[in-house]
Amino acid sequence: MAAVTSNKDTWSNMLSKLEAMGGVSKAVLGEPTTGIQSGLVAIIPENGRIDETTLSGPREVHVVTLRRYEQRMKEPVAATEEKLDQWRFNIARDIFGDFDLGGSVAYALPTEFAWAYGYQTIENSLYRLLDLTVAYRVDDRATFTA
């Protein structure tokens, strides 16, 4: 049975893609506790599982949350909501279109894509959050490059 896979290349590729997107101020791995600003996106690892095996080894599903922060009092409410919704649309279009997640990711799983809105006070500022749940199939036989 093949070894369990690593996310390092995939996360690095995601960080680069997120930072290159318009309107994203910075992309980080893990949930930040300081230095948060509007447009910050965090890749937060959530969970994973081996959901099938083949003769050559396991095939894994990994799940991350892409969390975007927007300062609530910075612009009108409608503008913030529209910005977050457009970002959700752009991410879905890219991930389920022709964007390569890199590493040993075979493909993203569209039926497990979900999103949730929320609020959080951080460093005495209220932020509007959008969490995108992205699941992807990892297969160590797949080798893609960005």
Summary of the structure (lengths in Angstrom):
residues: 146
radius of gyration: 16.2
end to end distance: 27.1
largest distance: 55.4
contacts: 410
relative contact order: 0.23
helix: 24%
strand: 43%
